[in-house]
Amino acid sequence: MAMDAGTIEKLILEAIPDAIVKIEDLRGDGEHYAAYVASPAFEGKTRVQQHQMVYQALGDRMGRELHALALQTSVPENK
């Protein structure tokens, strides 16, 4: 079962409410997405820690409904 971009965004925002989230379906198949997530919550965290926060928000859906996620994270410039 595939996931839609709106669901991915909702899950991320539930876990990281102040995030700016942009999702792109890379293949149009609902299984391969790119996500850009910016949040002040990432301040002081390594890139790996930032990515772990996003993957934690998606839970066990990664590798199941969501096959692949190209992820970019950052701290917003205008915090």
N, CA, C and O atoms as a Tripos MOL2 file, in Angstrom:
@<TRIPOS>MOLECULE
protein
  316   315    79     0     0
PROTEIN
NO_CHARGES

@<TRIPOS>ATOM
      1 N           0.8430   -1.1790    0.0000 N.3       1 MET1
      2 CA          0.0000    0.0000    0.0000 C.3       1 MET1
      3 C           0.8910    1.2470    0.0000 C.2       1 MET1
      4 O           1.7830    1.3750    0.8390 O.2       1 MET1
      5 N           0.6550    2.1370   -0.9130 N.am      2 ALA2
      6 CA          1.4640    3.3480   -1.0440 C.3       2 ALA2
      7 C           0.9730    4.4350   -0.0880 C.2       2 ALA2
      8 O          -0.1370    4.3700    0.4390 O.2       2 ALA2
      9 N           1.8170    5.4190    0.1160 N.am      3 MET3
     10 CA          1.5120    6.5580    0.9740 C.3       3 MET3
     11 C           1.3890    7.8020    0.1220 C.2       3 MET3
     12 O           2.0580    7.9180   -0.9050 O.2       3 MET3
     13 N           0.5400    8.7400    0.5310 N.am      4 ASP4
     14 CA          0.4700    9.9860   -0.2320 C.3       4 ASP4
     15 C           1.2700   11.0780    0.4800 C.2       4 ASP4
     16 O           1.5450   10.9860    1.6760 O.2       4 ASP4
     17 N           1.6290   12.0970   -0.2680 N.am      5 ALA5
     18 CA          2.4660   13.1810    0.2480 C.3       5 ALA5
     19 C           1.8260   13.8730    1.4430 C.2       5 ALA5
     20 O           2.5240   14.2640    2.3790 O.2       5 ALA5
     21 N           0.5080   14.0300    1.4210 N.am      6 GLY6
     22 CA         -0.1900   14.6790    2.5210 C.3       6 GLY6
     23 C          -0.0390   13.9260    3.8320 C.2       6 GLY6
     24 O           0.0870   14.5380    4.8920 O.2       6 GLY6
     25 N          -0.0520   12.6120    3.7640 N.am      7 THR7
     26 CA          0.1120   11.7910    4.9620 C.3       7 THR7
     27 C           1.5220   11.9370    5.5170 C.2       7 THR7
     28 O           1.7040   12.0450    6.7300 O.2       7 THR7
     29 N           2.5100   11.9410    4.6470 N.am      8 ILE8
     30 CA          3.8980   12.1080    5.0800 C.3       8 ILE8
     31 C           4.0540   13.4540    5.7810 C.2       8 ILE8
     32 O           4.6290   13.5370    6.8670 O.2       8 ILE8
     33 N           3.5440   14.4910    5.1590 N.am      9 GLU9
     34 CA          3.6340   15.8320    5.7470 C.3       9 GLU9
     35 C           2.9350   15.8760    7.1060 C.2       9 GLU9
     36 O           3.4730   16.4380    8.0600 O.2       9 GLU9
     37 N           1.7520   15.2960    7.1990 N.am     10 LYS10
     38 CA          0.9830   15.2940    8.4500 C.3      10 LYS10
     39 C           1.7570   14.5920    9.5670 C.2      10 LYS10
     40 O           1.8220   15.0990   10.6870 O.2      10 LYS10
     41 N           2.3390   13.4400    9.2720 N.am     11 LEU11
     42 CA          3.0970   12.6950   10.2770 C.3      11 LEU11
     43 C           4.3020   13.4820   10.7730 C.2      11 LEU11
     44 O           4.5910   13.5040   11.9700 O.2      11 LEU11
     45 N           5.0000   14.1260    9.8480 N.am     12 ILE12
     46 CA          6.1690   14.9210   10.2370 C.3      12 ILE12
     47 C           5.7380   16.0990   11.1010 C.2      12 ILE12
     48 O           6.3640   16.3850   12.1220 O.2      12 ILE12
     49 N           4.6730   16.7810   10.6970 N.am     13 LEU13
     50 CA          4.2030   17.9480   11.4570 C.3      13 LEU13
     51 C           3.6440   17.5700   12.8260 C.2      13 LEU13
     52 O           3.7180   18.3700   13.7590 O.2      13 LEU13
     53 N           3.0970   16.3900   12.9620 N.am     14 GLU14
     54 CA          2.6350   15.9390   14.2820 C.3      14 GLU14
     55 C           3.8110   15.7820   15.2350 C.2      14 GLU14
     56 O           3.6910   16.0840   16.4220 O.2      14 GLU14
     57 N           4.9450   15.3120   14.7270 N.am     15 ALA15
     58 CA          6.1240   15.0910   15.5590 C.3      15 ALA15
     59 C           6.9900   16.3440   15.7020 C.2      15 ALA15
     60 O           7.6340   16.5510   16.7300 O.2      15 ALA15
     61 N           6.9960   17.1810   14.6530 N.am     16 ILE16
     62 CA          7.8210   18.3970   14.6410 C.3      16 ILE16
     63 C           6.9100   19.5520   14.2090 C.2      16 ILE16
     64 O           6.9590   19.9790   13.0560 O.2      16 ILE16
     65 N           6.0810   20.0560   15.1270 N.am     17 PRO17
     66 CA          5.0170   21.0040   14.7680 C.3      17 PRO17
     67 C           5.4880   22.3140   14.1240 C.2      17 PRO17
     68 O           4.7470   22.9230   13.3520 O.2      17 PRO17
     69 N           6.6960   22.7460   14.4320 N.am     18 ASP18
     70 CA          7.1620   24.0240   13.8820 C.3      18 ASP18
     71 C           7.9020   23.8610   12.5570 C.2      18 ASP18
     72 O           8.4990   24.8150   12.0570 O.2      18 ASP18
     73 N           7.8660   22.6650   11.9930 N.am     19 ALA19
     74 CA          8.6210   22.3790   10.7710 C.3      19 ALA19
     75 C           7.9770   22.9950    9.5310 C.2      19 ALA19
     76 O           6.7620   23.1690    9.4420 O.2      19 ALA19
     77 N           8.8400   23.3080    8.5960 N.am     20 ILE20
     78 CA          8.4290   23.6570    7.2350 C.3      20 ILE20
     79 C           8.6960   22.3950    6.4230 C.2      20 ILE20
     80 O           9.8330   21.9280    6.3590 O.2      20 ILE20
     81 N           7.6610   21.8430    5.8060 N.am     21 VAL21
     82 CA          7.7860   20.5510    5.1320 C.3      21 VAL21
     83 C           7.3650   20.6850    3.6740 C.2      21 VAL21
     84 O           6.2940   21.2100    3.3700 O.2      21 VAL21
     85 N           8.2200   20.2030    2.7790 N.am     22 LYS22
     86 CA          7.8940   20.1400    1.3570 C.3      22 LYS22
     87 C           8.1480   18.7070    0.8980 C.2      22 LYS22
     88 O           9.2290   18.1590    1.1140 O.2      22 LYS22
     89 N           7.1470   18.1110    0.2660 N.am     23 ILE23
     90 CA          7.2340   16.7190   -0.1780 C.3      23 ILE23
     91 C           7.0660   16.6570   -1.6910 C.2      23 ILE23
     92 O           6.2120   17.3410   -2.2550 O.2      23 ILE23
     93 N           7.8790   15.8400   -2.3400 N.am     24 GLU24
     94 CA          7.7750   15.6400   -3.7890 C.3      24 GLU24
     95 C           7.7410   14.1420   -4.0870 C.2      24 GLU24
     96 O           8.6100   13.3970   -3.6340 O.2      24 GLU24
     97 N           6.7420   13.7040   -4.8450 N.am     25 ASP25
     98 CA          6.6450   12.3160   -5.2810 C.3      25 ASP25
     99 C           7.5550   12.1630   -6.4980 C.2      25 ASP25
    100 O           7.2390   12.6670   -7.5760 O.2      25 ASP25
    101 N           8.6670   11.4810   -6.3330 N.am     26 LEU26
    102 CA          9.6970   11.4320   -7.3710 C.3      26 LEU26
    103 C           9.3060   10.6270   -8.6030 C.2      26 LEU26
    104 O           9.7300   10.9480   -9.7130 O.2      26 LEU26
    105 N           8.5030    9.5890   -8.4180 N.am     27 ARG27
    106 CA          8.1550    8.7130   -9.5410 C.3      27 ARG27
    107 C           6.6630    8.6740   -9.8320 C.2      27 ARG27
    108 O           6.2320    8.0350  -10.7910 O.2      27 ARG27
    109 N           5.8820    9.3490   -9.0160 N.am     28 GLY28
    110 CA          4.4420    9.3040   -9.1980 C.3      28 GLY28
    111 C           3.8210    7.9920   -8.7650 C.2      28 GLY28
    112 O           2.6830    7.6860   -9.1190 O.2      28 GLY28
    113 N           4.5840    7.2110   -7.9890 N.am     29 ASP29
    114 CA          4.0910    5.8980   -7.5790 C.3      29 ASP29
    115 C           3.6640    5.8300   -6.1130 C.2      29 ASP29
    116 O           3.2020    4.7900   -5.6430 O.2      29 ASP29
    117 N           3.8220    6.9470   -5.3900 N.am     30 GLY30
    118 CA          3.4510    6.9580   -3.9820 C.3      30 GLY30
    119 C           4.3850    6.1590   -3.0880 C.2      30 GLY30
    120 O           4.0510    5.8790   -1.9370 O.2      30 GLY30
    121 N           5.5340    5.7950   -3.5980 N.am     31 GLU31
    122 CA          6.4910    5.0220   -2.8080 C.3      31 GLU31
    123 C           7.8760    5.6520   -2.7480 C.2      31 GLU31
    124 O           8.6700    5.3030   -1.8750 O.2      31 GLU31
    125 N           8.1800    6.5700   -3.6540 N.am     32 HIS32
    126 CA          9.5050    7.1920   -3.7190 C.3      32 HIS32
    127 C           9.3460    8.7050   -3.6280 C.2      32 HIS32
    128 O           8.8700    9.3500   -4.5620 O.2      32 HIS32
    129 N           9.7480    9.2580   -2.4930 N.am     33 TYR33
    130 CA          9.5650   10.6790   -2.2420 C.3      33 TYR33
    131 C          10.8830   11.3730   -1.9200 C.2      33 TYR33
    132 O          11.8650   10.7490   -1.5170 O.2      33 TYR33
    133 N          10.8640   12.6780   -2.1120 N.am     34 ALA34
    134 CA         11.9130   13.5590   -1.6010 C.3      34 ALA34
    135 C          11.2180   14.4800   -0.6050 C.2      34 ALA34
    136 O          10.1090   14.9540   -0.8500 O.2      34 ALA34
    137 N          11.8830   14.7260    0.5170 N.am     35 ALA35
    138 CA         11.3150   15.6070    1.5320 C.3      35 ALA35
    139 C          12.3550   16.6250    1.9520 C.2      35 ALA35
    140 O          13.5240   16.3010    2.1600 O.2      35 ALA35
    141 N          11.9050   17.8570    2.0720 N.am     36 TYR36
    142 CA         12.7180   18.9260    2.6370 C.3      36 TYR36
    143 C          12.0320   19.3270    3.9380 C.2      36 TYR36
    144 O          10.8570   19.6930    3.9400 O.2      36 TYR36
    145 N          12.7680   19.2570    5.0410 N.am     37 VAL37
    146 CA         12.2060   19.5920    6.3460 C.3      37 VAL37
    147 C          13.1400   20.5680    7.0360 C.2      37 VAL37
    148 O          14.3130   20.2670    7.2580 O.2      37 VAL37
    149 N          12.6150   21.7390    7.3750 N.am     38 ALA38
    150 CA         13.3800   22.7400    8.1170 C.3      38 ALA38
    151 C          12.6610   23.0070    9.4280 C.2      38 ALA38
    152 O          11.4420   23.1750    9.4520 O.2      38 ALA38
    153 N          13.4170   23.0460   10.5170 N.am     39 SER39
    154 CA         12.8080   23.2710   11.8270 C.3      39 SER39
    155 C          13.8310   23.8490   12.7970 C.2      39 SER39
    156 O          14.9980   23.4550   12.7840 O.2      39 SER39
    157 N          13.3900   24.7880   13.6420 N.am     40 PRO40
    158 CA         14.2630   25.2630   14.7150 C.3      40 PRO40
    159 C          14.6290   24.1290   15.6860 C.2      40 PRO40
    160 O          15.6380   24.2200   16.3850 O.2      40 PRO40
    161 N          13.8230   23.0690   15.7330 N.am     41 ALA41
    162 CA         14.1080   21.9270   16.6070 C.3      41 ALA41
    163 C          15.3960   21.2130   16.2000 C.2      41 ALA41
    164 O          15.9520   20.4490   16.9880 O.2      41 ALA41
    165 N          15.8700   21.4520   14.9900 N.am     42 PHE42
    166 CA         17.1080   20.8270   14.5150 C.3      42 PHE42
    167 C          18.3610   21.5640   14.9880 C.2      42 PHE42
    168 O          19.4740   21.0620   14.8300 O.2      42 PHE42
    169 N          18.1850   22.7330   15.5590 N.am     43 GLU43
    170 CA         19.3220   23.5500   16.0160 C.3      43 GLU43
    171 C          20.2050   22.7450   16.9630 C.2      43 GLU43
    172 O          19.7160   22.1560   17.9280 O.2      43 GLU43
    173 N          21.5040   22.7230   16.6850 N.am     44 GLY44
    174 CA         22.4690   22.0390   17.5360 C.3      44 GLY44
    175 C          22.5450   20.5390   17.3280 C.2      44 GLY44
    176 O          23.3350   19.8630   17.9870 O.2      44 GLY44
    177 N          21.7420   20.0130   16.4280 N.am     45 LYS45
    178 CA         21.7510   18.5780   16.1530 C.3      45 LYS45
    179 C          22.5470   18.2930   14.8840 C.2      45 LYS45
    180 O          22.5900   19.1100   13.9640 O.2      45 LYS45
    181 N          23.1660   17.1400   14.8520 N.am     46 THR46
    182 CA         23.8810   16.7330   13.6420 C.3      46 THR46
    183 C          22.8690   16.3940   12.5600 C.2      46 THR46
    184 O          21.6840   16.2230   12.8440 O.2      46 THR46
    185 N          23.3240   16.3010   11.3450 N.am     47 ARG47
    186 CA         22.4390   15.9270   10.2330 C.3      47 ARG47
    187 C          21.8150   14.5530   10.4920 C.2      47 ARG47
    188 O          20.6340   14.3430   10.2180 O.2      47 ARG47
    189 N          22.6060   13.6290   11.0160 N.am     48 VAL48
    190 CA         22.0900   12.2900   11.3260 C.3      48 VAL48
    191 C          20.9680   12.3810   12.3630 C.2      48 VAL48
    192 O          19.9360   11.7250   12.2130 O.2      48 VAL48
    193 N          21.1560   13.1760   13.4000 N.am     49 GLN49
    194 CA         20.1190   13.3390   14.4220 C.3      49 GLN49
    195 C          18.8540   13.9730   13.8410 C.2      49 GLN49
    196 O          17.7410   13.5930   14.2060 O.2      49 GLN49
    197 N          19.0280   14.9370   12.9400 N.am     50 GLN50
    198 CA         17.8860   15.5740   12.2870 C.3      50 GLN50
    199 C          17.0970   14.5450   11.4850 C.2      50 GLN50
    200 O          15.8690   14.4870   11.5590 O.2      50 GLN50
    201 N          17.8200   13.7380   10.7240 N.am     51 HIS51
    202 CA         17.1680   12.7050    9.9070 C.3      51 HIS51
    203 C          16.4720   11.6740   10.7960 C.2      51 HIS51
    204 O          15.3790   11.2100   10.4710 O.2      51 HIS51
    205 N          17.1000   11.3180   11.9100 N.am     52 GLN52
    206 CA         16.4870   10.3690   12.8340 C.3      52 GLN52
    207 C          15.1640   10.9050   13.3720 C.2      52 GLN52
    208 O          14.2180   10.1400   13.5560 O.2      52 GLN52
    209 N          15.0890   12.2040   13.6230 N.am     53 MET53
    210 CA         13.8370   12.8040   14.0990 C.3      53 MET53
    211 C          12.7240   12.6380   13.0670 C.2      53 MET53
    212 O          11.5840   12.3250   13.4100 O.2      53 MET53
    213 N          13.0730   12.8520   11.7980 N.am     54 VAL54
    214 CA         12.0720   12.7120   10.7350 C.3      54 VAL54
    215 C          11.6740   11.2420   10.5750 C.2      54 VAL54
    216 O          10.4880   10.9330   10.4670 O.2      54 VAL54
    217 N          12.6440   10.3450   10.5600 N.am     55 TYR55
    218 CA         12.3230    8.9220   10.4200 C.3      55 TYR55
    219 C          11.5000    8.4210   11.6010 C.2      55 TYR55
    220 O          10.6220    7.5760   11.4310 O.2      55 TYR55
    221 N          11.7780    8.9350   12.7970 N.am     56 GLN56
    222 CA         10.9890    8.5530   13.9670 C.3      56 GLN56
    223 C           9.5370    8.9940   13.7870 C.2      56 GLN56
    224 O           8.6150    8.2800   14.1790 O.2      56 GLN56
    225 N           9.3390   10.1660   13.1950 N.am     57 ALA57
    226 CA          7.9820   10.6660   12.9430 C.3      57 ALA57
    227 C           7.2170    9.7310   11.9960 C.2      57 ALA57
    228 O           6.0010    9.5800   12.1110 O.2      57 ALA57
    229 N           7.9340    9.1140   11.0710 N.am     58 LEU58
    230 CA          7.2990    8.2270   10.0880 C.3      58 LEU58
    231 C           7.1170    6.8150   10.6250 C.2      58 LEU58
    232 O           6.3380    6.0330   10.0820 O.2      58 LEU58
    233 N           7.8320    6.4960   11.6840 N.am     59 GLY59
    234 CA          7.6810    5.2090   12.3540 C.3      59 GLY59
    235 C           7.9260    4.0250   11.4460 C.2      59 GLY59
    236 O           8.8120    4.0530   10.5920 O.2      59 GLY59
    237 N           7.1300    2.9790   11.6380 N.am     60 ASP60
    238 CA          7.3320    1.7340   10.8930 C.3      60 ASP60
    239 C           6.8090    1.8020    9.4600 C.2      60 ASP60
    240 O           6.8370    0.8050    8.7390 O.2      60 ASP60
    241 N           6.3340    2.9680    9.0520 N.am     61 ARG61
    242 CA          5.8700    3.1160    7.6640 C.3      61 ARG61
    243 C           7.0440    3.1120    6.6790 C.2      61 ARG61
    244 O           6.8900    2.7430    5.5150 O.2      61 ARG61
    245 N           8.2230    3.5290    7.1680 N.am     62 MET62
    246 CA          9.4140    3.4810    6.3080 C.3      62 MET62
    247 C           9.7160    2.0240    5.9850 C.2      62 MET62
    248 O           9.7710    1.1690    6.8680 O.2      62 MET62
    249 N           9.9090    1.7700    4.7080 N.am     63 GLY63
    250 CA         10.2000    0.4090    4.2750 C.3      63 GLY63
    251 C           8.9550   -0.4250    4.0430 C.2      63 GLY63
    252 O           9.0340   -1.5440    3.5350 O.2      63 GLY63
    253 N           7.8090    0.1170    4.4140 N.am     64 ARG64
    254 CA          6.5450   -0.5800    4.1860 C.3      64 ARG64
    255 C           5.7420    0.2380    3.1820 C.2      64 ARG64
    256 O           5.8850    0.0580    1.9720 O.2      64 ARG64
    257 N           4.8900    1.1430    3.6870 N.am     65 GLU65
    258 CA          4.1040    1.9820    2.7770 C.3      65 GLU65
    259 C           4.9890    2.9760    2.0220 C.2      65 GLU65
    260 O           4.7030    3.3490    0.8840 O.2      65 GLU65
    261 N           6.0560    3.3890    2.6750 N.am     66 LEU66
    262 CA          6.9780    4.3630    2.0850 C.3      66 LEU66
    263 C           8.2880    3.6530    1.7860 C.2      66 LEU66
    264 O           9.0640    3.3480    2.6920 O.2      66 LEU66
    265 N           8.5240    3.3970    0.5180 N.am     67 HIS67
    266 CA          9.6800    2.5970    0.1190 C.3      67 HIS67
    267 C          10.9870    3.3780    0.2090 C.2      67 HIS67
    268 O          11.9880    2.8470    0.6920 O.2      67 HIS67
    269 N          10.9970    4.6310   -0.2470 N.am     68 ALA68
    270 CA         12.2360    5.4060   -0.2760 C.3      68 ALA68
    271 C          11.9450    6.8800   -0.0090 C.2      68 ALA68
    272 O          10.9530    7.4310   -0.4860 O.2      68 ALA68
    273 N          12.8320    7.5050    0.7640 N.am     69 LEU69
    274 CA         12.6910    8.9150    1.0740 C.3      69 LEU69
    275 C          14.0530    9.5940    0.9870 C.2      69 LEU69
    276 O          14.9310    9.3410    1.8120 O.2      69 LEU69
    277 N          14.2260   10.4540   -0.0110 N.am     70 ALA70
    278 CA         15.4250   11.2890   -0.1040 C.3      70 ALA70
    279 C          15.1660   12.4780    0.8080 C.2      70 ALA70
    280 O          14.2260   13.2410    0.5830 O.2      70 ALA70
    281 N          15.9850   12.6400    1.8240 N.am     71 LEU71
    282 CA         15.6960   13.6000    2.8730 C.3      71 LEU71
    283 C          16.7430   14.6940    2.9590 C.2      71 LEU71
    284 O          17.9450   14.4260    2.9760 O.2      71 LEU71
    285 N          16.2670   15.9340    3.0130 N.am     72 GLN72
    286 CA         17.1250   17.0990    3.2700 C.3      72 GLN72
    287 C          16.5420   17.7970    4.4850 C.2      72 GLN72
    288 O          15.3410   18.0650    4.5430 O.2      72 GLN72
    289 N          17.4010   18.0920    5.4620 N.am     73 THR73
    290 CA         16.9520   18.7960    6.6600 C.3      73 THR73
    291 C          17.8270   20.0120    6.8930 C.2      73 THR73
    292 O          18.9760   20.0650    6.4540 O.2      73 THR73
    293 N          17.2620   20.9910    7.5940 N.am     74 SER74
    294 CA         18.0420   22.1820    7.9330 C.3      74 SER74
    295 C          17.3440   22.9600    9.0250 C.2      74 SER74
    296 O          16.1860   22.7070    9.3550 O.2      74 SER74
    297 N          18.0750   23.9140    9.5800 N.am     75 VAL75
    298 CA         17.5120   24.8880   10.5050 C.3      75 VAL75
    299 C          17.1260   26.0930    9.6640 C.2      75 VAL75
    300 O          17.9380   26.5590    8.8630 O.2      75 VAL75
    301 N          15.9130   26.6150    9.8190 N.am     76 PRO76
    302 CA         15.5160   27.7790    9.0100 C.3      76 PRO76
    303 C          16.4470   28.9670    9.2740 C.2      76 PRO76
    304 O          16.9030   29.1830   10.3960 O.2      76 PRO76
    305 N          16.7090   29.7160    8.2290 N.am     77 GLU77
    306 CA         17.5920   30.8910    8.3730 C.3      77 GLU77
    307 C          16.9560   31.9470    9.2460 C.2      77 GLU77
    308 O          17.6490   32.6060   10.0220 O.2      77 GLU77
    309 N          15.6490   32.1200    9.1370 N.am     78 ASN78
    310 CA         14.9160   33.1180    9.9260 C.3      78 ASN78
    311 C          14.1810   32.4350   11.0590 C.2      78 ASN78
    312 O          12.9550   32.3270   11.0370 O.2      78 ASN78
    313 N          14.9310   31.9720   12.0530 N.am     79 LYS79
    314 CA         14.3340   31.2220   13.1520 C.3      79 LYS79
    315 C          13.4060   32.0980   13.9580 C.2      79 LYS79
    316 O          12.8090   31.6350   14.9300 O.2      79 LYS79
@<TRIPOS>BOND
     1     1     2 1
     2     2     3 1
     3     3     4 2
     4     3     5 am
     5     5     6 1
     6     6     7 1
     7     7     8 2
     8     7     9 am
     9     9    10 1
    10    10    11 1
    11    11    12 2
    12    11    13 am
    13    13    14 1
    14    14    15 1
    15    15    16 2
    16    15    17 am
    17    17    18 1
    18    18    19 1
    19    19    20 2
    20    19    21 am
    21    21    22 1
    22    22    23 1
    23    23    24 2
    24    23    25 am
    25    25    26 1
    26    26    27 1
    27    27    28 2
    28    27    29 am
    29    29    30 1
    30    30    31 1
    31    31    32 2
    32    31    33 am
    33    33    34 1
    34    34    35 1
    35    35    36 2
    36    35    37 am
    37    37    38 1
    38    38    39 1
    39    39    40 2
    40    39    41 am
    41    41    42 1
    42    42    43 1
    43    43    44 2
    44    43    45 am
    45    45    46 1
    46    46    47 1
    47    47    48 2
    48    47    49 am
    49    49    50 1
    50    50    51 1
    51    51    52 2
    52    51    53 am
    53    53    54 1
    54    54    55 1
    55    55    56 2
    56    55    57 am
    57    57    58 1
    58    58    59 1
    59    59    60 2
    60    59    61 am
    61    61    62 1
    62    62    63 1
    63    63    64 2
    64    63    65 am
    65    65    66 1
    66    66    67 1
    67    67    68 2
    68    67    69 am
    69    69    70 1
    70    70    71 1
    71    71    72 2
    72    71    73 am
    73    73    74 1
    74    74    75 1
    75    75    76 2
    76    75    77 am
    77    77    78 1
    78    78    79 1
    79    79    80 2
    80    79    81 am
    81    81    82 1
    82    82    83 1
    83    83    84 2
    84    83    85 am
    85    85    86 1
    86    86    87 1
    87    87    88 2
    88    87    89 am
    89    89    90 1
    90    90    91 1
    91    91    92 2
    92    91    93 am
    93    93    94 1
    94    94    95 1
    95    95    96 2
    96    95    97 am
    97    97    98 1
    98    98    99 1
    99    99   100 2
   100    99   101 am
   101   101   102 1
   102   102   103 1
   103   103   104 2
   104   103   105 am
   105   105   106 1
   106   106   107 1
   107   107   108 2
   108   107   109 am
   109   109   110 1
   110   110   111 1
   111   111   112 2
   112   111   113 am
   113   113   114 1
   114   114   115 1
   115   115   116 2
   116   115   117 am
   117   117   118 1
   118   118   119 1
   119   119   120 2
   120   119   121 am
   121   121   122 1
   122   122   123 1
   123   123   124 2
   124   123   125 am
   125   125   126 1
   126   126   127 1
   127   127   128 2
   128   127   129 am
   129   129   130 1
   130   130   131 1
   131   131   132 2
   132   131   133 am
   133   133   134 1
   134   134   135 1
   135   135   136 2
   136   135   137 am
   137   137   138 1
   138   138   139 1
   139   139   140 2
   140   139   141 am
   141   141   142 1
   142   142   143 1
   143   143   144 2
   144   143   145 am
   145   145   146 1
   146   146   147 1
   147   147   148 2
   148   147   149 am
   149   149   150 1
   150   150   151 1
   151   151   152 2
   152   151   153 am
   153   153   154 1
   154   154   155 1
   155   155   156 2
   156   155   157 am
   157   157   158 1
   158   158   159 1
   159   159   160 2
   160   159   161 am
   161   161   162 1
   162   162   163 1
   163   163   164 2
   164   163   165 am
   165   165   166 1
   166   166   167 1
   167   167   168 2
   168   167   169 am
   169   169   170 1
   170   170   171 1
   171   171   172 2
   172   171   173 am
   173   173   174 1
   174   174   175 1
   175   175   176 2
   176   175   177 am
   177   177   178 1
   178   178   179 1
   179   179   180 2
   180   179   181 am
   181   181   182 1
   182   182   183 1
   183   183   184 2
   184   183   185 am
   185   185   186 1
   186   186   187 1
   187   187   188 2
   188   187   189 am
   189   189   190 1
   190   190   191 1
   191   191   192 2
   192   191   193 am
   193   193   194 1
   194   194   195 1
   195   195   196 2
   196   195   197 am
   197   197   198 1
   198   198   199 1
   199   199   200 2
   200   199   201 am
   201   201   202 1
   202   202   203 1
   203   203   204 2
   204   203   205 am
   205   205   206 1
   206   206   207 1
   207   207   208 2
   208   207   209 am
   209   209   210 1
   210   210   211 1
   211   211   212 2
   212   211   213 am
   213   213   214 1
   214   214   215 1
   215   215   216 2
   216   215   217 am
   217   217   218 1
   218   218   219 1
   219   219   220 2
   220   219   221 am
   221   221   222 1
   222   222   223 1
   223   223   224 2
   224   223   225 am
   225   225   226 1
   226   226   227 1
   227   227   228 2
   228   227   229 am
   229   229   230 1
   230   230   231 1
   231   231   232 2
   232   231   233 am
   233   233   234 1
   234   234   235 1
   235   235   236 2
   236   235   237 am
   237   237   238 1
   238   238   239 1
   239   239   240 2
   240   239   241 am
   241   241   242 1
   242   242   243 1
   243   243   244 2
   244   243   245 am
   245   245   246 1
   246   246   247 1
   247   247   248 2
   248   247   249 am
   249   249   250 1
   250   250   251 1
   251   251   252 2
   252   251   253 am
   253   253   254 1
   254   254   255 1
   255   255   256 2
   256   255   257 am
   257   257   258 1
   258   258   259 1
   259   259   260 2
   260   259   261 am
   261   261   262 1
   262   262   263 1
   263   263   264 2
   264   263   265 am
   265   265   266 1
   266   266   267 1
   267   267   268 2
   268   267   269 am
   269   269   270 1
   270   270   271 1
   271   271   272 2
   272   271   273 am
   273   273   274 1
   274   274   275 1
   275   275   276 2
   276   275   277 am
   277   277   278 1
   278   278   279 1
   279   279   280 2
   280   279   281 am
   281   281   282 1
   282   282   283 1
   283   283   284 2
   284   283   285 am
   285   285   286 1
   286   286   287 1
   287   287   288 2
   288   287   289 am
   289   289   290 1
   290   290   291 1
   291   291   292 2
   292   291   293 am
   293   293   294 1
   294   294   295 1
   295   295   296 2
   296   295   297 am
   297   297   298 1
   298   298   299 1
   299   299   300 2
   300   299   301 am
   301   301   302 1
   302   302   303 1
   303   303   304 2
   304   303   305 am
   305   305   306 1
   306   306   307 1
   307   307   308 2
   308   307   309 am
   309   309   310 1
   310   310   311 1
   311   311   312 2
   312   311   313 am
   313   313   314 1
   314   314   315 1
   315   315   316 2
@<TRIPOS>SUBSTRUCTURE
     1 MET1         2 RESIDUE 1 A MET
     2 ALA2         6 RESIDUE 1 A ALA
     3 MET3        10 RESIDUE 1 A MET
     4 ASP4        14 RESIDUE 1 A ASP
     5 ALA5        18 RESIDUE 1 A ALA
     6 GLY6        22 RESIDUE 1 A GLY
     7 THR7        26 RESIDUE 1 A THR
     8 ILE8        30 RESIDUE 1 A ILE
     9 GLU9        34 RESIDUE 1 A GLU
    10 LYS10       38 RESIDUE 1 A LYS
    11 LEU11       42 RESIDUE 1 A LEU
    12 ILE12       46 RESIDUE 1 A ILE
    13 LEU13       50 RESIDUE 1 A LEU
    14 GLU14       54 RESIDUE 1 A GLU
    15 ALA15       58 RESIDUE 1 A ALA
    16 ILE16       62 RESIDUE 1 A ILE
    17 PRO17       66 RESIDUE 1 A PRO
    18 ASP18       70 RESIDUE 1 A ASP
    19 ALA19       74 RESIDUE 1 A ALA
    20 ILE20       78 RESIDUE 1 A ILE
    21 VAL21       82 RESIDUE 1 A VAL
    22 LYS22       86 RESIDUE 1 A LYS
    23 ILE23       90 RESIDUE 1 A ILE
    24 GLU24       94 RESIDUE 1 A GLU
    25 ASP25       98 RESIDUE 1 A ASP
    26 LEU26      102 RESIDUE 1 A LEU
    27 ARG27      106 RESIDUE 1 A ARG
    28 GLY28      110 RESIDUE 1 A GLY
    29 ASP29      114 RESIDUE 1 A ASP
    30 GLY30      118 RESIDUE 1 A GLY
    31 GLU31      122 RESIDUE 1 A GLU
    32 HIS32      126 RESIDUE 1 A HIS
    33 TYR33      130 RESIDUE 1 A TYR
    34 ALA34      134 RESIDUE 1 A ALA
    35 ALA35      138 RESIDUE 1 A ALA
    36 TYR36      142 RESIDUE 1 A TYR
    37 VAL37      146 RESIDUE 1 A VAL
    38 ALA38      150 RESIDUE 1 A ALA
    39 SER39      154 RESIDUE 1 A SER
    40 PRO40      158 RESIDUE 1 A PRO
    41 ALA41      162 RESIDUE 1 A ALA
    42 PHE42      166 RESIDUE 1 A PHE
    43 GLU43      170 RESIDUE 1 A GLU
    44 GLY44      174 RESIDUE 1 A GLY
    45 LYS45      178 RESIDUE 1 A LYS
    46 THR46      182 RESIDUE 1 A THR
    47 ARG47      186 RESIDUE 1 A ARG
    48 VAL48      190 RESIDUE 1 A VAL
    49 GLN49      194 RESIDUE 1 A GLN
    50 GLN50      198 RESIDUE 1 A GLN
    51 HIS51      202 RESIDUE 1 A HIS
    52 GLN52      206 RESIDUE 1 A GLN
    53 MET53      210 RESIDUE 1 A MET
    54 VAL54      214 RESIDUE 1 A VAL
    55 TYR55      218 RESIDUE 1 A TYR
    56 GLN56      222 RESIDUE 1 A GLN
    57 ALA57      226 RESIDUE 1 A ALA
    58 LEU58      230 RESIDUE 1 A LEU
    59 GLY59      234 RESIDUE 1 A GLY
    60 ASP60      238 RESIDUE 1 A ASP
    61 ARG61      242 RESIDUE 1 A ARG
    62 MET62      246 RESIDUE 1 A MET
    63 GLY63      250 RESIDUE 1 A GLY
    64 ARG64      254 RESIDUE 1 A ARG
    65 GLU65      258 RESIDUE 1 A GLU
    66 LEU66      262 RESIDUE 1 A LEU
    67 HIS67      266 RESIDUE 1 A HIS
    68 ALA68      270 RESIDUE 1 A ALA
    69 LEU69      274 RESIDUE 1 A LEU
    70 ALA70      278 RESIDUE 1 A ALA
    71 LEU71      282 RESIDUE 1 A LEU
    72 GLN72      286 RESIDUE 1 A GLN
    73 THR73      290 RESIDUE 1 A THR
    74 SER74      294 RESIDUE 1 A SER
    75 VAL75      298 RESIDUE 1 A VAL
    76 PRO76      302 RESIDUE 1 A PRO
    77 GLU77      306 RESIDUE 1 A GLU
    78 ASN78      310 RESIDUE 1 A ASN
    79 LYS79      314 RESIDUE 1 A LYS
